[in-house]
Amino acid sequence: MLLPCHSLRLQALAVAATAVAVLAGIVVTAAPASGPVPGETLLDETDFPAFTVTGDTASCVAIEAISPSDPRILKITTTGVVSTFPKITATLRNTTPLARREIIHARFLMRTTDSARESGEGAAQFELEDSATFAISGQYSARAVGQWREFNIPLRLVRECPPGRAAINFRVGDRPQTIEIAGLRIIRPRPAVTDIASLPATPVQPGYEGSDPGASWRVAARERIERHRRSPLAITVVDATGAPVPGAQIHILQQRHAYRFGAAVRADFVAADTPRGARYRATISRHFNAVTFENDLKWERWLRNSATPLAAARWCRDNNIDLRGHTILWPTNTRLPDRFSDIANDPNALRAVIDAHITDIAGRTSPLVRVWDVVNEPFRNHDFMDLLGADSMAHWFRVARRAAPDARLYLNDYGIITGGGMDTTHQAYYERTVRELVAAKAPIDGLGFQAHFDRILTPPSRVLDILDRFSRLQREIELTEYSTQIEDPALAADYLRDMLTVFYSHPSTTGFILWSFVKNSGFRNTTWLQDSAGNRSSAGRVWHDLIYKQWWTDTRLVAAPDGTATIPAFHGRHAITVQAGSHETTVLADLAPGGTAVCITIPNTVVTAFLRSGKNESR
């Protein structure tokens, strides 16, 4: 279906003032790479009304400027998900053929005003097409969030294209979204260009600010880790009478972090009594001290099969793996189990069903689940609150607290730190919602930040600013779902290293959860730790280097003349082994913020022999 692009005469919305350059009345997030490309204009923003729509799940509106300082805008809205993406298209104005291998240049600005993506990004695939043969001469996947972002795209034609056949397309449609295009210029360079690299070009994966080894945020992060993640572990070695044992050999080896480092896993694999299940459980124990079940505790899955996640949860408890419950409620009709679809508009019936579900799942898992996402993604999913009232969310937290009095209760949402950290509308909603829950005395313990990064990687300094902002709400914070779509393995590893460092360094955070960790395991995540054969990726090596080497205590000491030894150690459980002569004693100690003192007693007969041997180095 071919539909015209509607035209409106509206004043453009104000844009955020945090940007650094102004182009034609539009504030953009980065200055242009260079000046305009000189040449023949083949298409520009005056052609917005000529754009047409192919597909019935998209629409476009050309918004005319009221004053010279206002931009013309092409507003493109996608309402559904389809396998064949709709396209917004317009024909170029060339009056002579575009030659084979001729180079043209496209430049436009784009921003997103609404997106169903968990990264908060809007997407459009820009392409040059021969409308008669459908030959594509070039494609570029453009991503943007709430701030205007500039794109420069040089394209080389694959074949000659006569006048009236060359067209540009914006393909959209993989998620509901609204994007806006401005500042469009399609230029045929004059003089002609033969070196495509000489034209301004926006990289597909641009990296991120603050990635250099000398970035200032790194020094501050290291200082915060030292200050907030380590405390004194004081050991005293004595004999049965309380006398010190100088020279005793002490080995402190960390067993477990206090901080939750985990991943989303499959409960059926965890619970499986098979060789594959055994390997899966061993991998979890080797990599993580926390997990979340990717889908098994969601409402519909729980009703179909609660036995498997309960069995997997018992294994987690027995093996000292913290379990994050995800999620009690996804408050939208599309996530309501099929058996309840007929009560979606009946407030009394829906309220009773929700309360029963919270009581059931939180109560039956109460001894097993340490943390619960009580409500998931309320910014976009709010059918239940629309029907039952804004105060219903606070009520759900209270019901969860009664059913699971020892679990930490979280509000989980996306768009807070992804997309360059520029989804200010989403951030404001999240903060306002948390404040309303606190004012209603809802028992909310924590804030869950999803982190499904797409093409736009948020600078570490910006993530720290956001953490500082939300830490003022005086609730703990966890990164609950980390994934990336970074095609460069080295860049994926670098960004994982920096996000781990940012979160571990911030005193308000308590955990970092990967969303899947095995390559090609279902959910698409380019930051996987290992493949199906167990081979570690670059990201996997980063994970282990930070968590089990750099942030891990493994130290040998000798007791001083007064029998003591003290070191700063990372918070968590430690095995302290004391050796005096041939005697060896090991005790476990949990190191908490502020420090822990441990006194280890050696039998008198061992101490006497040890001191007489002359092997106590401190004597």
C-alpha positions as CSV (number, residue, x, y, z in Angstrom):
1,M,0.0,0.0,0.0
2,L,1.4,3.4,-1.0
3,L,0.3,6.3,1.1
4,P,1.2,10.0,0.9
5,C,3.1,11.8,3.7
6,H,0.7,14.2,5.4
7,S,1.7,17.8,5.9
8,L,1.2,19.9,9.0
9,R,2.2,23.4,9.9
10,L,3.3,23.2,13.5
11,Q,6.1,24.8,15.5
12,A,8.8,22.3,16.3
13,L,9.2,21.2,19.8
14,A,11.9,22.6,22.0
15,V,15.0,20.5,22.2
16,A,17.2,19.9,25.2
17,A,19.8,22.5,26.1
18,T,22.6,20.0,26.9
19,A,23.9,19.8,23.4
20,V,26.9,21.5,22.1
21,A,26.2,22.7,18.5
22,V,23.4,24.3,16.7
23,L,22.6,23.6,13.0
24,A,19.7,25.4,11.3
25,G,17.9,26.1,14.5
26,I,18.4,22.5,15.8
27,V,20.5,21.6,18.8
28,V,22.5,18.4,18.1
29,T,24.5,16.2,20.4
30,A,27.8,16.6,18.5
31,A,29.3,19.1,16.1
32,P,29.3,18.2,12.4
33,A,32.4,16.3,11.2
34,S,33.0,19.0,8.6
35,G,31.3,21.7,6.5
36,P,28.6,21.0,3.9
37,V,29.5,18.9,0.9
38,P,29.4,21.2,-2.2
39,G,27.4,20.1,-5.2
40,E,24.0,19.6,-6.8
41,T,21.1,19.1,-4.3
42,L,19.2,16.0,-5.3
43,L,16.8,16.1,-2.3
44,D,16.3,18.2,0.8
45,E,13.8,19.0,3.6
46,T,11.6,20.9,1.2
47,D,10.8,17.5,-0.3
48,F,9.3,16.1,2.9
49,P,5.7,16.4,1.7
50,A,6.6,14.2,-1.3
51,F,7.6,11.2,0.8
52,T,5.3,8.2,0.6
53,V,4.7,5.2,2.8
54,T,4.8,1.6,1.8
55,G,3.2,-0.7,4.4
56,D,0.3,-0.3,6.8
57,T,2.1,-0.2,10.1
58,A,3.9,3.1,9.5
59,S,2.9,6.7,8.8
60,C,4.7,10.0,8.2
61,V,3.9,13.6,8.6
62,A,5.8,16.6,7.2
63,I,5.8,19.3,9.7
64,E,6.4,22.7,8.2
65,A,8.4,25.4,9.9
66,I,6.6,28.5,11.2
67,S,9.6,30.8,11.4
68,P,13.1,30.7,9.8
69,S,14.6,29.5,13.0
70,D,12.3,26.4,13.2
71,P,13.3,23.2,11.3
72,R,11.2,21.3,8.8
73,I,10.6,17.9,10.3
74,L,9.6,14.5,8.8
75,K,7.8,12.6,11.6
76,I,7.7,8.9,11.1
77,T,5.6,6.6,13.4
78,T,5.6,2.8,13.4
79,T,2.8,1.1,15.2
80,G,3.5,-2.6,14.8
81,V,6.0,-5.3,14.3
82,V,6.2,-6.9,10.9
83,S,8.7,-9.2,9.1
84,T,8.9,-6.8,6.1
85,F,9.7,-3.4,7.2
86,P,7.7,-0.5,5.9
87,K,9.6,2.1,4.0
88,I,9.3,5.9,3.8
89,T,10.5,6.9,0.3
90,A,11.1,9.8,-2.0
91,T,12.6,10.1,-5.5
92,L,15.8,12.1,-6.2
93,R,15.6,15.1,-8.4
94,N,18.5,14.3,-10.7
95,T,17.9,15.3,-14.3
96,T,20.8,13.3,-15.7
97,P,21.6,9.7,-15.0
98,L,23.6,8.8,-11.9
99,A,26.5,6.8,-13.2
100,R,27.7,3.4,-12.1
101,R,30.2,3.8,-9.2
102,E,29.3,7.5,-8.9
103,I,29.4,8.8,-5.3
104,I,26.7,10.8,-3.6
105,H,26.5,12.1,-0.1
106,A,23.5,12.0,2.4
107,R,23.3,14.1,5.5
108,F,20.4,14.3,8.0
109,L,19.5,14.8,11.6
110,M,17.5,12.3,13.5
111,R,16.0,12.0,17.0
112,T,13.5,9.6,18.8
113,T,10.5,10.9,20.7
114,D,9.1,7.4,21.5
115,S,10.5,3.9,21.4
116,A,9.6,0.4,22.5
117,R,13.3,-0.6,22.5
118,E,14.8,-1.3,25.9
119,S,17.7,0.9,24.9
120,G,15.4,3.8,24.3
121,E,16.7,4.1,20.7
122,G,14.8,4.7,17.5
123,A,16.0,3.1,14.3
124,A,15.8,3.7,10.6
125,Q,17.7,1.9,7.9
126,F,18.7,4.5,5.3
127,E,19.3,3.2,1.8
128,L,19.6,4.3,-1.8
129,E,17.5,2.2,-4.2
130,D,16.7,1.9,-7.9
131,S,12.9,1.9,-7.7
132,A,12.7,0.0,-11.0
133,T,15.1,-2.9,-10.3
134,F,15.1,-2.6,-6.5
135,A,18.9,-2.7,-6.5
136,I,20.3,-1.2,-3.3
137,S,23.5,0.9,-3.6
138,G,24.1,1.4,0.0
139,Q,22.6,0.9,3.5
140,Y,23.2,2.5,6.9
141,S,21.5,1.7,10.2
142,A,20.8,5.0,11.9
143,R,20.1,5.0,15.7
144,A,19.2,8.0,17.8
145,V,17.6,8.8,21.2
146,G,15.9,12.0,22.4
147,Q,18.7,14.4,21.3
148,W,19.2,15.3,17.6
149,R,22.0,13.2,16.1
150,E,23.8,14.1,12.9
151,F,24.4,11.4,10.2
152,N,26.8,11.7,7.2
153,I,26.6,8.8,4.8
154,P,28.6,8.6,1.5
155,L,27.1,6.1,-1.0
156,R,28.5,4.6,-4.2
157,L,26.1,3.5,-6.9
158,V,26.3,-0.2,-7.9
159,R,24.8,0.6,-11.4
160,E,23.6,3.5,-13.5
161,C,20.3,4.9,-12.5
162,P,18.3,7.1,-15.0
163,P,16.4,10.2,-13.8
164,G,13.2,9.4,-11.9
165,R,14.4,6.0,-10.6
166,A,16.9,6.8,-7.8
167,A,15.1,7.0,-4.4
168,I,16.1,7.1,-0.8
169,N,14.3,5.0,1.8
170,F,14.0,5.2,5.5
171,R,13.0,1.6,6.5
172,V,11.4,1.3,9.9
173,G,9.2,-1.2,11.7
174,D,11.0,-3.7,13.9
175,R,9.5,-2.0,17.0
176,P,6.8,0.6,17.7
177,Q,8.5,4.0,17.7
178,T,8.3,7.6,16.6
179,I,11.4,9.2,15.0
180,E,11.9,12.7,13.5
181,I,14.2,13.6,10.5
182,A,15.4,17.1,9.9
183,G,18.2,18.9,7.9
184,L,18.0,16.4,5.0
185,R,20.5,17.0,2.2
186,I,21.3,14.5,-0.6
187,I,24.2,15.9,-2.6
188,R,25.8,15.0,-5.9
189,P,29.3,16.4,-5.2
190,R,30.7,18.9,-7.6
191,P,33.4,18.5,-8.6
192,A,32.8,14.7,-8.6
193,V,34.4,12.7,-5.9
194,T,36.3,9.5,-6.6
195,D,37.6,8.8,-3.1
196,I,34.6,7.9,-0.9
197,A,36.8,8.2,2.2
198,S,37.3,11.9,1.5
199,L,33.6,12.6,2.4
200,P,32.3,13.0,5.9
201,A,31.1,9.7,7.3
202,T,29.4,8.7,10.5
203,P,30.8,5.4,11.8
204,V,28.3,2.6,12.3
205,Q,29.7,1.7,15.7
206,P,31.2,5.0,16.9
207,G,32.7,3.8,20.2
208,Y,32.1,6.0,23.2
209,E,33.5,9.0,25.0
210,G,35.8,8.1,27.9
211,S,37.2,4.9,26.5
212,D,40.8,6.0,26.5
213,P,43.0,4.5,29.2
214,G,43.8,7.9,30.6
215,A,40.2,9.1,31.0
216,S,39.8,11.0,34.2
217,W,36.8,9.0,35.4
218,R,39.1,5.9,35.8
219,V,41.2,7.4,38.6
220,A,38.1,8.4,40.6
221,A,36.6,5.0,40.1
222,R,39.7,3.2,41.4
223,E,39.6,5.4,44.4
224,R,35.9,4.7,45.1
225,I,36.5,0.9,44.8
226,E,39.3,1.2,47.3
227,R,37.1,3.3,49.6
228,H,33.8,1.4,49.3
229,R,34.6,-2.2,48.3
230,R,37.5,-3.0,50.6
231,S,37.7,-2.9,54.4
232,P,40.3,-4.1,57.0
233,L,40.4,-7.8,57.7
234,A,42.1,-8.1,61.0
235,I,43.4,-11.5,62.0
236,T,44.8,-12.5,65.4
237,V,46.5,-15.9,65.9
238,V,46.6,-17.2,69.5
239,D,47.1,-20.4,71.5
240,A,44.5,-21.9,73.8
241,T,45.6,-19.6,76.6
242,G,45.1,-16.5,74.4
243,A,48.8,-15.9,74.0
244,P,49.9,-14.6,70.6
245,V,51.5,-16.9,68.0
246,P,54.1,-14.8,66.2
247,G,55.3,-15.9,62.8
248,A,52.3,-18.0,61.9
249,Q,51.8,-18.3,58.1
250,I,48.5,-16.8,57.0
251,H,46.8,-17.3,53.6
252,I,43.7,-15.2,52.9
253,L,41.8,-16.5,49.8
254,Q,38.5,-15.0,48.8
255,Q,35.7,-17.5,48.2
256,R,32.8,-15.2,47.3
257,H,32.0,-11.6,46.6
258,A,29.5,-9.7,48.6
259,Y,28.6,-7.8,45.4
260,R,26.3,-9.8,43.1
261,F,28.0,-10.6,39.8
262,G,25.6,-12.8,37.8
263,A,23.7,-13.6,34.6
264,A,20.3,-14.6,33.3
265,V,20.1,-18.4,33.0
266,R,17.6,-21.1,32.0
267,A,15.9,-22.8,34.9
268,D,15.3,-26.0,32.9
269,F,19.1,-26.3,32.3
270,V,19.9,-25.7,36.0
271,A,17.4,-28.3,37.1
272,A,18.2,-30.9,34.5
273,D,19.6,-34.2,35.9
274,T,21.7,-34.8,32.8
275,P,25.4,-34.4,31.9
276,R,24.5,-31.2,30.1
277,G,22.7,-29.9,33.2
278,A,25.8,-30.8,35.3
279,R,28.1,-28.9,33.0
280,Y,25.7,-25.9,33.0
281,R,25.6,-25.8,36.8
282,A,29.4,-26.1,37.0
283,T,29.7,-23.1,34.6
284,I,27.4,-21.0,36.7
285,S,29.3,-21.8,39.9
286,R,32.6,-20.9,38.1
287,H,31.4,-17.6,36.7
288,F,28.8,-16.2,39.1
289,N,27.5,-15.7,42.6
290,A,24.0,-14.7,41.4
291,V,21.6,-15.5,38.7
292,T,18.2,-14.6,37.4
293,F,15.9,-16.9,35.4
294,E,15.3,-15.3,32.0
295,N,11.7,-16.3,31.5
296,D,10.8,-19.1,34.0
297,L,9.3,-16.8,36.7
298,K,7.2,-14.7,34.4
299,W,3.5,-15.1,35.0
300,E,2.4,-17.2,32.1
301,R,5.5,-19.6,32.4
302,W,5.0,-19.9,36.2
303,L,1.3,-21.0,35.7
304,R,2.4,-23.6,33.1
305,N,5.3,-25.0,35.1
306,S,6.3,-23.9,38.6
307,A,8.1,-27.2,39.5
308,T,11.2,-26.5,37.3
309,P,12.0,-23.0,38.5
310,L,11.4,-24.1,42.1
311,A,13.9,-27.0,41.7
312,A,16.4,-24.7,40.1
313,A,15.9,-22.2,42.9
314,R,16.6,-24.8,45.5
315,W,19.9,-25.6,43.7
316,C,20.8,-21.9,43.8
317,R,20.1,-21.8,47.6
318,D,22.1,-25.0,48.3
319,N,25.1,-23.7,46.3
320,N,25.2,-20.2,47.7
321,I,24.0,-18.5,44.4
322,D,21.7,-15.5,45.0
323,L,18.6,-15.7,42.9
324,R,16.9,-12.5,41.5
325,G,13.3,-13.1,40.7
326,H,12.2,-11.7,37.4
327,T,9.4,-10.7,37.3
328,I,6.3,-10.7,39.4
329,L,4.3,-8.2,37.3
330,W,4.7,-6.9,33.8
331,P,1.7,-4.6,34.1
332,T,0.3,-4.7,30.5
333,N,-2.5,-6.7,29.0
334,T,-0.1,-8.2,26.4
335,R,1.7,-10.0,29.4
336,L,-1.5,-11.1,31.1
337,P,-1.8,-14.9,30.9
338,D,-4.2,-16.1,28.2
339,R,-6.6,-17.6,30.8
340,F,-7.3,-14.2,32.2
341,S,-7.8,-12.3,29.0
342,D,-11.5,-12.0,29.5
343,I,-11.0,-9.9,32.7
344,A,-8.5,-7.4,31.3
345,N,-11.1,-4.7,31.6
346,D,-12.8,-5.8,34.8
347,P,-11.0,-3.9,37.6
348,N,-12.3,-6.0,40.5
349,A,-11.6,-9.3,38.9
350,L,-8.2,-8.1,37.7
351,R,-7.2,-6.7,41.1
352,A,-8.1,-10.1,42.8
353,V,-6.1,-12.1,40.2
354,I,-3.0,-9.9,40.5
355,D,-3.1,-10.1,44.3
356,A,-3.4,-13.9,44.2
357,H,-0.6,-14.2,41.8
358,I,1.8,-12.0,43.8
359,T,0.9,-14.0,47.0
360,D,1.4,-17.3,45.2
361,I,4.7,-16.7,43.5
362,A,6.4,-14.6,46.1
363,G,5.2,-16.8,48.9
364,R,6.2,-20.1,47.4
365,T,9.6,-18.8,46.5
366,S,10.1,-16.8,49.7
367,P,12.9,-18.9,51.2
368,L,14.7,-19.1,47.8
369,V,14.5,-15.7,46.0
370,R,16.8,-13.0,47.5
371,V,15.6,-10.1,45.2
372,W,12.3,-9.6,43.3
373,D,11.5,-7.4,40.4
374,V,8.0,-6.6,41.7
375,V,7.1,-4.4,38.7
376,N,8.8,-4.5,35.3
377,E,8.9,-1.7,32.7
378,P,6.0,0.4,33.9
379,F,7.0,3.4,31.7
380,R,5.7,1.6,28.5
381,N,3.6,-1.1,30.2
382,H,0.9,0.5,32.3
383,D,-2.5,-1.0,31.3
384,F,-3.0,-2.4,34.9
385,M,-2.3,1.0,36.5
386,D,-4.5,2.8,34.0
387,L,-7.4,0.5,35.0
388,L,-6.7,0.0,38.7
389,G,-5.3,3.5,39.6
390,A,-1.9,5.0,40.1
391,D,-1.8,3.8,43.7
392,S,-2.1,0.1,42.6
393,M,1.7,-0.2,42.2
394,A,2.3,0.7,45.9
395,H,-0.3,-1.9,46.8
396,W,1.5,-4.6,44.8
397,F,4.7,-3.9,46.7
398,R,2.9,-4.3,50.0
399,V,1.4,-7.6,49.0
400,A,4.8,-8.8,47.9
401,R,6.3,-7.8,51.2
402,R,3.7,-9.8,53.1
403,A,4.4,-12.9,51.0
404,A,8.2,-12.6,50.9
405,P,9.2,-10.6,54.0
406,D,13.0,-11.2,53.6
407,A,13.3,-10.5,49.8
408,R,14.6,-7.2,48.5
409,L,11.9,-5.6,46.4
410,Y,12.7,-3.7,43.2
411,L,11.2,-1.6,40.5
412,N,12.8,-2.6,37.2
413,D,12.9,-0.5,34.0
414,Y,14.8,0.2,30.8
415,G,16.0,3.5,29.2
416,I,17.6,4.9,32.3
417,I,21.3,4.6,31.3
418,T,21.2,3.3,27.7
419,G,21.0,5.4,24.5
420,G,23.7,7.8,25.6
421,G,21.8,8.4,28.9
422,M,19.7,11.0,27.0
423,D,16.2,9.5,27.5
424,T,15.3,12.3,30.0
425,T,11.6,11.6,29.7
426,H,12.0,8.0,30.8
427,Q,14.4,9.0,33.6
428,A,12.0,11.7,34.9
429,Y,9.1,9.2,34.9
430,Y,11.2,6.6,36.7
431,E,12.3,9.1,39.4
432,R,8.8,10.4,39.8
433,T,7.4,6.9,40.2
434,V,10.0,5.9,42.8
435,R,9.3,9.1,44.8
436,E,5.6,8.4,44.6
437,L,6.1,4.8,45.9
438,V,8.3,6.1,48.7
439,A,5.7,8.8,49.6
440,A,3.0,6.0,49.7
441,K,5.3,4.1,52.1
442,A,5.6,1.2,49.6
443,P,8.3,-1.2,50.7
444,I,10.6,-0.6,47.8
445,D,14.2,-1.5,48.5
446,G,15.9,-1.2,45.2
447,L,16.0,0.3,41.7
448,G,16.7,-2.0,38.8
449,F,18.4,-0.5,35.7
450,Q,18.2,-2.6,32.6
451,A,21.1,-2.0,30.2
452,H,20.4,-3.4,26.8
453,F,22.9,-1.2,24.8
454,D,22.4,-0.9,21.1
455,R,24.5,1.2,18.7
456,I,24.7,4.2,21.1
457,L,27.1,3.5,24.0
458,T,26.6,5.8,27.0
459,P,29.9,7.4,28.2
460,P,31.0,6.1,31.6
461,S,30.9,9.6,33.1
462,R,27.3,10.0,32.0
463,V,26.4,6.7,33.7
464,L,28.1,7.9,36.9
465,D,26.0,11.1,36.8
466,I,22.8,9.1,36.5
467,L,23.8,6.8,39.3
468,D,24.5,9.9,41.5
469,R,21.1,11.3,40.6
470,F,19.2,8.2,41.6
471,S,21.3,7.4,44.6
472,R,19.7,10.5,46.2
473,L,16.5,8.4,46.4
474,Q,18.4,6.4,49.1
475,R,17.6,3.0,47.6
476,E,20.1,0.4,46.4
477,I,20.7,0.1,42.7
478,E,21.4,-3.0,40.5
479,L,22.2,-3.3,36.8
480,T,19.7,-6.1,36.2
481,E,20.0,-6.8,32.5
482,Y,23.3,-6.1,30.6
483,S,23.6,-6.8,26.9
484,T,25.1,-5.1,23.8
485,Q,24.8,-5.2,20.1
486,I,28.5,-4.3,19.5
487,E,29.9,-6.3,16.6
488,D,33.5,-5.6,17.4
489,P,34.6,-8.1,20.1
490,A,37.4,-5.8,21.4
491,L,35.0,-2.9,21.8
492,A,32.4,-5.2,23.5
493,A,35.1,-6.3,26.0
494,D,36.3,-2.8,26.6
495,Y,32.7,-1.5,27.2
496,L,32.0,-4.4,29.6
497,R,35.2,-3.6,31.5
498,D,34.2,0.0,31.9
499,M,30.5,-0.6,32.8
500,L,31.6,-3.2,35.4
501,T,34.1,-0.6,36.8
502,V,31.5,2.2,36.9
503,F,28.9,0.1,38.7
504,Y,31.3,-1.6,41.1
505,S,32.8,1.7,42.0
506,H,29.5,3.4,42.9
507,P,28.6,2.9,46.5
508,S,24.8,2.7,45.9
509,T,25.0,-0.3,43.6
510,T,24.8,-3.9,44.8
511,G,25.0,-6.0,41.6
512,F,25.6,-6.4,37.9
513,I,23.7,-9.1,35.9
514,L,24.5,-10.1,32.4
515,W,21.5,-11.0,30.2
516,S,22.7,-14.4,28.8
517,F,26.3,-15.3,28.8
518,V,26.7,-18.1,26.2
519,K,27.1,-17.3,22.6
520,N,24.0,-17.9,20.5
521,S,22.0,-19.0,23.5
522,G,18.7,-17.4,22.4
523,F,18.8,-13.8,23.5
524,R,21.0,-11.8,21.2
525,N,23.9,-10.4,23.2
526,T,27.3,-9.7,21.6
527,T,28.9,-9.5,25.0
528,W,28.9,-13.2,25.7
529,L,31.5,-14.8,28.0
530,Q,32.0,-18.2,26.4
531,D,30.8,-20.3,23.4
532,S,28.9,-23.6,23.7
533,A,32.2,-25.5,23.9
534,G,33.4,-23.4,26.9
535,N,35.9,-21.2,25.1
536,R,36.1,-17.8,26.7
537,S,35.6,-14.7,24.6
538,S,37.5,-11.4,25.1
539,A,34.6,-10.2,27.2
540,G,34.8,-13.5,29.3
541,R,38.5,-12.8,30.0
542,V,37.6,-9.2,31.1
543,W,34.9,-10.6,33.4
544,H,37.3,-13.0,35.1
545,D,40.3,-10.6,35.2
546,L,38.3,-8.0,37.1
547,I,36.1,-10.1,39.3
548,Y,38.4,-13.0,40.2
549,K,41.8,-11.3,40.0
550,Q,41.8,-7.5,40.3
551,W,38.9,-7.4,42.7
552,W,39.7,-10.6,44.5
553,T,41.7,-11.1,47.7
554,D,44.5,-13.7,47.5
555,T,47.2,-12.7,50.0
556,R,49.9,-14.4,52.2
557,L,51.0,-12.8,55.4
558,V,53.0,-13.6,58.5
559,A,51.7,-12.9,62.0
560,A,53.5,-10.0,63.8
561,P,55.1,-10.5,67.2
562,D,51.7,-9.7,68.8
563,G,50.1,-12.5,66.7
564,T,48.2,-10.1,64.4
565,A,48.0,-9.4,60.7
566,T,45.7,-6.9,59.0
567,I,45.1,-6.2,55.3
568,P,42.5,-4.3,53.3
569,A,40.4,-7.0,51.5
570,F,37.4,-7.0,49.2
571,H,34.0,-7.5,50.8
572,G,32.7,-11.0,50.8
573,R,33.6,-14.5,52.2
574,H,37.2,-15.4,52.7
575,A,39.0,-18.6,53.7
576,I,41.7,-17.8,56.2
577,T,44.3,-20.6,56.5
578,V,46.8,-20.4,59.3
579,Q,49.9,-22.7,59.3
580,A,52.1,-23.2,62.3
581,G,54.7,-25.9,61.6
582,S,52.9,-28.9,60.2
583,H,49.5,-27.8,61.7
584,E,47.0,-26.1,59.4
585,T,43.7,-24.5,60.4
586,T,41.2,-22.9,58.0
587,V,38.2,-20.8,59.0
588,L,35.7,-18.9,56.9
589,A,35.0,-15.2,57.6
590,D,32.6,-12.7,56.0
591,L,34.1,-9.3,55.5
592,A,31.5,-6.5,55.6
593,P,31.9,-2.7,55.2
594,G,33.7,-1.3,58.2
595,G,35.9,-4.3,58.7
596,T,35.9,-7.7,60.4
597,A,38.1,-9.1,63.1
598,V,38.9,-12.8,63.3
599,C,40.7,-14.7,66.1
600,I,42.1,-18.1,65.2
601,T,43.2,-20.5,68.0
602,I,46.0,-23.0,67.5
603,P,46.4,-25.9,70.0
604,N,49.0,-25.4,72.7
605,T,51.0,-28.4,71.7
606,V,51.3,-27.3,68.1
607,V,52.3,-23.8,69.2
608,T,55.0,-25.1,71.5
609,A,56.6,-27.3,68.9
610,F,56.3,-24.5,66.3
611,L,58.1,-21.9,68.5
612,R,60.8,-24.4,69.4
613,S,61.5,-25.1,65.8
614,G,62.6,-21.6,65.2
615,K,60.5,-21.4,62.0
616,N,58.4,-18.5,63.2
617,E,59.8,-15.6,61.1
618,S,58.6,-12.9,63.5
619,R,60.5,-14.3,66.5
